[in-house]
Amino acid sequence: MADMQQVVLARYCEGAPVPDDFRLENAGLPEPKKGQFRVAHVWCSVDPGTRSRLSGGDSYAMALPLGKPVDGFSVGIVEASQNADFPVGTKVFCAGGWKTHSIQSGRGFIGKVPDAPVPLSAWIGVLGVPGLTAWFGLKTVAKFREGDAVLVTSAAGPVGATAGQLAKAWGASKVVGIAGSDAKCDFLTREAGFDAAINYKTETDLTAAIAAQFPKGVDVLFDNVGNDMVNRVLPLMALNGRICISGQVADYNLTPEQTPGIVNTKPFITHRVNMQGLVVFDFAREFPEALQTMAGLLASGKLKSNEERFDGITAMPEAFCGLFRGENFGRRVVRVGEEK
């Protein structure tokens, strides 16, 4: 193959992203220099958090310049190498972007895919950043304790579903998920082991429904939604409750002026509530242990994961935009190459 294909940012997103915000380009196939290697991607991911870089303003990461390839995670096979640690044929996961190929150096977010009986795509899903976000968000940021009662929002997504299952595995007294369809709620209770699930789209009084599930209060809120949800749950937190801000999918498309404020602040004092966000790469040194444990759980069937698979790099913009219409049911990955 003489060319590489990549999806670049064609214009800054205003509100919810649409496919026309992106453009497919052909580029010359890059050759690795000394110490580098080229990865032929097999699967690429679309991630809600990417949205924060697409409006021209800096977030926890710098804004993506126009014409640059969009960020994403990839898993693939080394096909050309000038790095002895990553010979041709090595399977790796990496921050490869929305491209068919990438040049890597062995530094940053990259790892060799272990020999484990799990799908290759899992290494950018439940065994990638989403799973790691769930692991460290729950264990380290929320300081999970055995016996905690846990509420997970956007619970059928790859981060939320993993967080809820880990909480159950670690001894939560109760895990409740909030999701946007009956099918998603059924998955959470029948397959993922949640104790209960609430469909926020059909529940007439969501606050009351949450309160009914937690008569003694919420010990841990693992939130992937945004300020309106946090504001709703704050009065329902238990004494010494902990809130992990994992994502803000409902707020990513809003300007600062449009973003809801958090006004129910009294529980921070009365109930000693602690709220903290995370960037998962802060815990990079601890990734190998977490991945090894989760890979074992996935291989044994004790950790369930849903994937939505798309074919062809041309599908990436629509797969991404659908995240913000609530269409996704699990991790969205796009096949951009062939597994050899």
Secondary structure as GFF3:
##gff-version 3
##sequence-region A 1 340
A	DSSP	beta_strand	3	9	.	.	.	ID=ss1
A	DSSP	three_ten_helix	19	21	.	.	.	ID=ss2
A	DSSP	beta_strand	22	28	.	.	.	ID=ss3
A	DSSP	beta_strand	37	45	.	.	.	ID=ss4
A	DSSP	three_ten_helix	48	53	.	.	.	ID=ss5
A	DSSP	beta_strand	74	81	.	.	.	ID=ss6
A	DSSP	beta_strand	91	94	.	.	.	ID=ss7
A	DSSP	beta_strand	101	104	.	.	.	ID=ss8
A	DSSP	beta_strand	110	112	.	.	.	ID=ss9
A	DSSP	three_ten_helix	120	124	.	.	.	ID=ss10
A	DSSP	alpha_helix	129	136	.	.	.	ID=ss11
A	DSSP	pi_helix	137	141	.	.	.	ID=ss12
A	DSSP	beta_strand	149	152	.	.	.	ID=ss13
A	DSSP	alpha_helix	158	169	.	.	.	ID=ss14
A	DSSP	beta_strand	174	179	.	.	.	ID=ss15
A	DSSP	alpha_helix	182	190	.	.	.	ID=ss16
A	DSSP	beta_strand	196	199	.	.	.	ID=ss17
A	DSSP	alpha_helix	206	213	.	.	.	ID=ss18
A	DSSP	beta_strand	218	223	.	.	.	ID=ss19
A	DSSP	alpha_helix	227	233	.	.	.	ID=ss20
A	DSSP	three_ten_helix	234	236	.	.	.	ID=ss21
A	DSSP	beta_strand	237	245	.	.	.	ID=ss22
A	DSSP	alpha_helix	267	270	.	.	.	ID=ss23
A	DSSP	beta_strand	274	277	.	.	.	ID=ss24
A	DSSP	three_ten_helix	280	286	.	.	.	ID=ss25
A	DSSP	alpha_helix	287	299	.	.	.	ID=ss26
A	DSSP	beta_strand	307	311	.	.	.	ID=ss27
A	DSSP	three_ten_helix	313	315	.	.	.	ID=ss28
A	DSSP	alpha_helix	316	321	.	.	.	ID=ss29
A	DSSP	three_ten_helix	322	325	.	.	.	ID=ss30
A	DSSP	beta_strand	331	335	.	.	.	ID=ss31
###
